[in-house]
């Protein structure tokens, strides 16, 4: 699930759709945790310091991380995969997993 943390915020707040969202603290020395695709168009990506990201594009929408939103969304997504596609699901992390869809 690419750009998972940013996507969770966008799903939770539709007014963020199509905006250059980054998940980070607004502190200049903070590090970007993830960036939405509109933010990536400006070269902003995970691991970049906030001050550098602001140099790349000053119109970033910064949202603070919210673990509860991520856990809730992860549980929903993996629940749908398990219910609709395959019960053979191995969750690796909050935003990664393997699904066996061979029906064997």
N, CA, C and O atoms as a DFTB+ gen file, in Angstrom:
416 C
 N C O
     1  1       0.857      -1.170       0.000
     2  2       0.000       0.000       0.000
     3  2       0.904       1.234       0.000
     4  3       1.396       1.669       1.041
     5  1       1.098       1.763      -1.156
     6  2       2.021       2.873      -1.323
     7  2       1.426       4.166      -0.775
     8  3       0.220       4.394      -0.869
     9  1       2.279       5.007      -0.205
    10  2       1.858       6.277       0.397
    11  2       0.757       6.044       1.434
    12  3      -0.162       6.852       1.575
    13  1       0.864       4.932       2.152
    14  2      -0.198       4.484       3.043
    15  2      -0.593       5.528       4.078
    16  3      -1.778       5.826       4.229
    17  1       0.373       6.086       4.789
    18  2       0.044       7.017       5.871
    19  2      -0.641       8.267       5.329
    20  3      -1.622       8.735       5.908
    21  1      -0.137       8.808       4.228
    22  2      -0.789       9.973       3.616
    23  2      -2.182       9.597       3.119
    24  3      -3.131      10.365       3.276
    25  1      -2.301       8.420       2.523
    26  2      -3.602       7.972       2.003
    27  2      -4.636       7.807       3.111
    28  3      -5.821       8.070       2.904
    29  1      -4.187       7.372       4.284
    30  2      -5.104       7.247       5.427
    31  2      -5.669       8.609       5.814
    32  3      -6.866       8.739       6.071
    33  1      -4.815       9.614       5.856
    34  2      -5.282      10.962       6.204
    35  2      -6.245      11.492       5.138
    36  3      -7.246      12.132       5.458
    37  1      -5.933      11.220       3.880
    38  2      -6.788      11.679       2.789
    39  2      -8.149      10.977       2.852
    40  3      -9.181      11.613       2.639
    41  1      -8.157       9.683       3.141
    42  2      -9.421       8.949       3.272
    43  2     -10.231       9.469       4.452
    44  3     -11.460       9.507       4.405
    45  1      -9.536       9.865       5.503
    46  2     -10.183      10.379       6.715
    47  2     -10.670      11.817       6.535
    48  3     -11.625      12.233       7.191
    49  1     -10.028      12.570       5.660
    50  2     -10.382      13.973       5.414
    51  2     -10.360      14.226       3.907
    52  3      -9.330      14.637       3.373
    53  1     -11.471      13.989       3.214
    54  2     -11.519      14.122       1.756
    55  2     -11.113      15.501       1.219
    56  3     -10.820      15.627       0.030
    57  1     -11.088      16.525       2.060
    58  2     -10.652      17.839       1.578
    59  2      -9.160      17.839       1.218
    60  3      -8.674      18.772       0.578
    61  1      -8.436      16.787       1.632
    62  2      -7.009      16.675       1.317
    63  2      -6.745      16.020      -0.039
    64  3      -5.609      15.985      -0.511
    65  1      -7.808      15.503      -0.657
    66  2      -7.657      14.809      -1.938
    67  2      -6.994      15.726      -2.966
    68  3      -7.334      16.904      -3.074
    69  1      -6.051      15.172      -3.714
    70  2      -5.320      15.865      -4.783
    71  2      -4.416      16.987      -4.273
    72  3      -3.938      17.805      -5.059
    73  1      -4.183      17.028      -2.970
    74  2      -3.288      18.039      -2.403
    75  2      -1.939      17.394      -2.075
    76  3      -1.862      16.182      -1.871
    77  1      -0.885      18.198      -2.023
    78  2       0.449      17.678      -1.714
    79  2       0.621      17.442      -0.213
    80  3       1.192      18.268       0.499
    81  1       0.121      16.313       0.245
    82  2       0.100      15.974       1.670
    83  2       1.394      15.255       2.056
    84  3       1.849      14.343       1.365
    85  1       1.972      15.689       3.176
    86  2       3.089      14.961       3.769
    87  2       2.760      14.689       5.228
    88  3       2.116      15.497       5.897
    89  1       3.210      13.547       5.705
    90  2       3.036      13.199       7.111
    91  2       4.356      13.480       7.795
    92  3       5.383      12.883       7.471
    93  1       4.314      14.410       8.759
    94  2       5.515      14.832       9.468
    95  2       5.114      15.802      10.566
    96  3       3.960      16.217      10.661
    97  1       6.075      16.147      11.378
    98  2       5.910      17.273      12.293
    99  2       6.220      18.525      11.480
   100  3       7.042      18.462      10.566
   101  1       5.597      19.649      11.776
   102  2       5.907      20.866      11.023
   103  2       7.289      21.455      11.355
   104  3       7.738      22.392      10.695
   105  1       7.953      20.909      12.366
   106  2       9.281      21.367      12.753
   107  2      10.227      21.269      11.558
   108  3      10.220      20.263      10.850
   109  1      11.031      22.286      11.328
   110  2      11.932      22.336      10.167
   111  2      12.904      21.166      10.123
   112  3      13.318      20.745       9.042
   113  1      13.272      20.639      11.287
   114  2      14.246      19.540      11.319
   115  2      13.587      18.151      11.287
   116  3      14.276      17.131      11.262
   117  1      12.279      18.126      11.287
   118  2      11.563      16.852      11.228
   119  2      11.777      16.192       9.864
   120  3      12.149      16.852       8.894
   121  1      11.541      14.905       9.809
   122  2      11.704      14.135       8.581
   123  2      10.329      13.764       8.023
   124  3       9.410      13.440       8.776
   125  1      10.201      13.814       6.710
   126  2       8.965      13.408       6.054
   127  2       8.817      11.886       6.217
   128  3       9.726      11.136       5.860
   129  1       7.693      11.438       6.745
   130  2       7.435      10.005       6.898
   131  2       6.895       9.409       5.606
   132  3       7.260       8.297       5.226
   133  1       6.030      10.149       4.937
   134  2       5.508       9.744       3.628
   135  2       4.944      10.970       2.926
   136  3       4.633      11.984       3.550
   137  1       4.823      10.846       1.620
   138  2       4.307      11.940       0.809
   139  2       3.271      11.389      -0.171
   140  3       3.446      10.306      -0.730
   141  1       2.206      12.135      -0.370
   142  2       1.187      11.747      -1.347
   143  2       1.762      11.931      -2.753
   144  3       2.801      12.569      -2.924
   145  1       1.090      11.374      -3.748
   146  2       1.578      11.503      -5.116
   147  2       1.646      12.954      -5.586
   148  3       2.605      13.310      -6.270
   149  1       0.679      13.807      -5.254
   150  2       0.837      15.215      -5.644
   151  2       2.086      15.865      -5.035
   152  3       2.699      16.720      -5.674
   153  1       2.470      15.482      -3.828
   154  2       3.691      16.022      -3.222
   155  2       4.924      15.459      -3.913
   156  3       5.931      16.153      -4.057
   157  1       4.848      14.219      -4.334
   158  2       5.982      13.576      -5.002
   159  2       6.305      14.218      -6.336
   160  3       7.441      14.143      -6.805
   161  1       5.307      14.855      -6.957
   162  2       5.557      15.556      -8.228
   163  2       6.602      16.656      -8.058
   164  3       7.265      17.042      -9.021
   165  1       6.745      17.156      -6.842
   166  2       7.715      18.215      -6.553
   167  2       9.044      17.642      -6.043
   168  3       9.937      18.396      -5.658
   169  1       9.172      16.328      -6.042
   170  2      10.394      15.684      -5.573
   171  2      10.393      15.374      -4.090
   172  3      11.376      14.848      -3.568
   173  1       9.308      15.689      -3.407
   174  2       9.203      15.457      -1.968
   175  2       8.918      13.974      -1.741
   176  3       8.020      13.403      -2.360
   177  1       9.693      13.357      -0.846
   178  2       9.499      11.938      -0.548
   179  2       9.917      11.647       0.882
   180  3      10.468      12.507       1.570
   181  1       9.652      10.434       1.316
   182  2      10.002      10.017       2.678
   183  2      11.506      10.157       2.896
   184  3      12.316       9.903       2.004
   185  1      11.849      10.573       4.118
   186  2      13.250      10.689       4.501
   187  2      13.858      12.059       4.308
   188  3      14.961      12.322       4.787
   189  1      13.157      12.935       3.615
   190  2      13.671      14.286       3.392
   191  2      13.329      15.157       4.596
   192  3      12.211      15.079       5.106
   193  1      14.266      15.990       5.066
   194  2      13.950      16.909       6.163
   195  2      12.891      17.928       5.724
   196  3      12.834      18.318       4.558
   197  1      12.075      18.339       6.661
   198  2      10.993      19.283       6.359
   199  2      11.513      20.576       5.724
   200  3      10.895      21.094       4.795
   201  1      12.639      21.101       6.213
   202  2      13.140      22.360       5.656
   203  2      13.496      22.184       4.174
   204  3      13.285      23.097       3.375
   205  1      14.027      21.034       3.812
   206  2      14.377      20.751       2.415
   207  2      13.112      20.580       1.580
   208  3      13.039      21.064       0.450
   209  1      12.113      19.888       2.138
   210  2      10.842      19.688       1.436
   211  2      10.159      21.021       1.170
   212  3       9.577      21.224       0.104
   213  1      10.229      21.930       2.137
   214  2       9.634      23.269       1.954
   215  2      10.364      24.054       0.870
   216  3       9.758      24.867       0.173
   217  1      11.661      23.811       0.729
   218  2      12.415      24.452      -0.357
   219  2      11.943      23.916      -1.709
   220  3      11.881      24.656      -2.691
   221  1      11.614      22.639      -1.749
   222  2      11.169      22.013      -2.989
   223  2       9.776      22.493      -3.382
   224  3       9.490      22.718      -4.558
   225  1       8.912      22.645      -2.372
   226  2       7.558      23.144      -2.607
   227  2       6.997      23.661      -1.286
   228  3       6.803      22.899      -0.338
   229  1       6.745      24.948      -1.239
   230  2       6.297      25.571       0.005
   231  2       4.804      25.362       0.282
   232  3       4.332      25.685       1.372
   233  1       4.068      24.834      -0.679
   234  2       2.629      24.660      -0.503
   235  2       2.233      23.303       0.054
   236  3       1.084      22.888      -0.095
   237  1       3.158      22.609       0.691
   238  2       2.844      21.295       1.253
   239  2       1.792      21.387       2.351
   240  3       1.764      22.350       3.117
   241  1       0.941      20.393       2.419
   242  2      -0.026      20.269       3.501
   243  2       0.573      19.257       4.473
   244  3       0.688      18.074       4.153
   245  1       0.952      19.722       5.651
   246  2       1.610      18.871       6.637
   247  2       0.581      18.371       7.644
   248  3      -0.130      19.155       8.272
   249  1       0.518      17.049       7.784
   250  2      -0.354      16.451       8.796
   251  2       0.514      15.642       9.749
   252  3       1.472      14.987       9.339
   253  1       0.164      15.701      11.014
   254  2       0.906      14.937      12.022
   255  2       0.491      13.475      11.958
   256  3      -0.648      13.152      11.619
   257  1       1.422      12.605      12.283
   258  2       1.108      11.174      12.248
   259  2       0.028      10.852      13.288
   260  3      -0.074      11.494      14.333
   261  1      -0.763       9.842      12.960
   262  2      -1.864       9.444      13.820
   263  2      -1.977       7.919      13.758
   264  3      -2.652       7.371      12.887
   265  1      -1.317       7.258      14.678
   266  2      -1.225       5.803      14.667
   267  2      -2.591       5.128      14.681
   268  3      -2.773       4.095      14.038
   269  1      -3.542       5.689      15.395
   270  2      -4.881       5.084      15.471
   271  2      -5.532       5.026      14.083
   272  3      -6.134       4.014      13.725
   273  1      -5.417       6.086      13.319
   274  2      -5.973       6.088      11.958
   275  2      -5.321       4.989      11.127
   276  3      -6.005       4.281      10.389
   277  1      -4.004       4.843      11.242
   278  2      -3.282       3.850      10.444
   279  2      -3.694       2.430      10.819
   280  3      -3.899       1.588       9.946
   281  1      -3.813       2.169      12.110
   282  2      -4.206       0.832      12.564
   283  2      -5.627       0.519      12.102
   284  3      -5.888      -0.569      11.590
   285  1      -6.541       1.463      12.279
   286  2      -7.928       1.251      11.864
   287  2      -8.022       0.966      10.363
   288  3      -8.719       0.040       9.947
   289  1      -7.319       1.762       9.553
   290  2      -7.371       1.587       8.102
   291  2      -6.716       0.268       7.696
   292  3      -7.225      -0.439       6.826
   293  1      -5.608      -0.057       8.315
   294  2      -4.925      -1.318       8.033
   295  2      -5.842      -2.505       8.317
   296  3      -5.950      -3.423       7.504
   297  1      -6.501      -2.480       9.475
   298  2      -7.421      -3.558       9.835
   299  2      -8.561      -3.671       8.833
   300  3      -8.956      -4.778       8.467
   301  1      -9.091      -2.542       8.388
   302  2     -10.176      -2.557       7.405
   303  2      -9.706      -3.163       6.085
   304  3     -10.375      -4.026       5.516
   305  1      -8.554      -2.707       5.604
   306  2      -8.052      -3.165       4.310
   307  2      -7.735      -4.651       4.352
   308  3      -8.150      -5.399       3.467
   309  1      -6.999      -5.090       5.380
   310  2      -6.672      -6.504       5.471
   311  2      -7.926      -7.348       5.698
   312  3      -7.994      -8.487       5.238
   313  1      -8.906      -6.805       6.394
   314  2     -10.180      -7.511       6.569
   315  2     -10.897      -7.718       5.245
   316  3     -11.441      -8.793       4.992
   317  1     -10.901      -6.701       4.407
   318  2     -11.529      -6.811       3.078
   319  2     -10.788      -7.836       2.231
   320  3     -11.412      -8.663       1.566
   321  1      -9.463      -7.786       2.253
   322  2      -8.670      -8.751       1.480
   323  2      -8.985     -10.168       1.921
   324  3      -9.182     -11.059       1.095
   325  1      -9.029     -10.371       3.236
   326  2      -9.293     -11.703       3.785
   327  2     -10.707     -12.181       3.419
   328  3     -10.906     -13.346       3.075
   329  1     -11.666     -11.283       3.496
   330  2     -13.062     -11.635       3.239
   331  2     -13.362     -11.817       1.751
   332  3     -14.075     -12.746       1.372
   333  1     -12.832     -10.952       0.923
   334  2     -13.208     -10.931      -0.497
   335  2     -12.255     -11.699      -1.415
   336  3     -12.659     -12.156      -2.484
   337  1     -10.996     -11.844      -1.003
   338  2     -10.006     -12.404      -1.922
   339  2      -9.399     -13.723      -1.447
   340  3      -9.404     -14.707      -2.188
   341  1      -8.884     -13.752      -0.236
   342  2      -8.242     -14.972       0.241
   343  2      -8.009     -14.901       1.739
   344  3      -7.584     -13.876       2.270
   345  1      -8.297     -16.013       2.414
   346  2      -8.005     -16.093       3.848
   347  2      -6.522     -16.370       4.083
   348  3      -6.037     -16.284       5.211
   349  1      -5.810     -16.703       3.009
   350  2      -4.369     -16.946       3.101
   351  2      -3.640     -15.614       3.005
   352  3      -3.146     -15.223       1.948
   353  1      -3.591     -14.943       4.124
   354  2      -3.014     -13.603       4.209
   355  2      -1.948     -13.591       5.286
   356  3      -2.178     -14.030       6.413
   357  1      -0.797     -13.090       4.932
   358  2       0.278     -12.935       5.904
   359  2       0.595     -11.450       6.015
   360  3       1.158     -10.855       5.096
   361  1       0.232     -10.862       7.140
   362  2       0.478      -9.440       7.370
   363  2       1.924      -9.284       7.839
   364  3       2.346      -9.919       8.806
   365  1       2.667      -8.442       7.152
   366  2       4.076      -8.220       7.462
   367  2       4.243      -6.980       8.339
   368  3       5.043      -6.973       9.275
   369  1       3.493      -5.951       8.031
   370  2       3.527      -4.719       8.819
   371  2       2.188      -4.018       8.644
   372  3       1.273      -4.558       8.022
   373  1       2.081      -2.853       9.176
   374  2       0.805      -2.127       9.128
   375  2       0.354      -1.848       7.693
   376  3      -0.841      -1.704       7.436
   377  1       1.309      -1.771       6.756
   378  2       0.965      -1.447       5.373
   379  2       1.515      -2.437       4.349
   380  3       1.607      -2.120       3.163
   381  1       1.881      -3.637       4.808
   382  2       2.406      -4.638       3.894
   383  2       1.899      -6.026       4.244
   384  3       1.708      -6.359       5.414
   385  1       1.687      -6.814       3.228
   386  2       1.283      -8.185       3.457
   387  2       1.371      -8.985       2.175
   388  3       1.523      -8.437       1.083
   389  1       1.271     -10.298       2.332
   390  2       1.264     -11.223       1.204
   391  2      -0.075     -11.929       1.181
   392  3      -0.605     -12.327       2.218
   393  1      -0.617     -12.080      -0.029
   394  2      -1.904     -12.752      -0.192
   395  2      -1.726     -13.888      -1.200
   396  3      -1.224     -13.671      -2.303
   397  1      -2.132     -15.076      -0.826
   398  2      -2.116     -16.222      -1.731
   399  2      -3.489     -16.287      -2.387
   400  3      -4.485     -16.572      -1.722
   401  1      -3.544     -16.029      -3.670
   402  2      -4.815     -16.039      -4.389
   403  2      -4.905     -17.209      -5.372
   404  3      -5.678     -17.163      -6.329
   405  1      -4.108     -18.261      -5.129
   406  2      -4.097     -19.406      -6.031
   407  2      -5.262     -20.358      -5.785
   408  3      -5.508     -21.248      -6.600
   409  1      -5.983     -20.189      -4.679
   410  2      -7.113     -21.057      -4.323
   411  2      -6.714     -22.516      -4.165
   412  3      -7.505     -23.411      -4.463
   413  1      -5.526     -22.760      -3.711
   414  2      -5.071     -24.147      -3.484
   415  2      -5.205     -24.513      -2.046
   416  3      -4.875     -25.634      -1.661
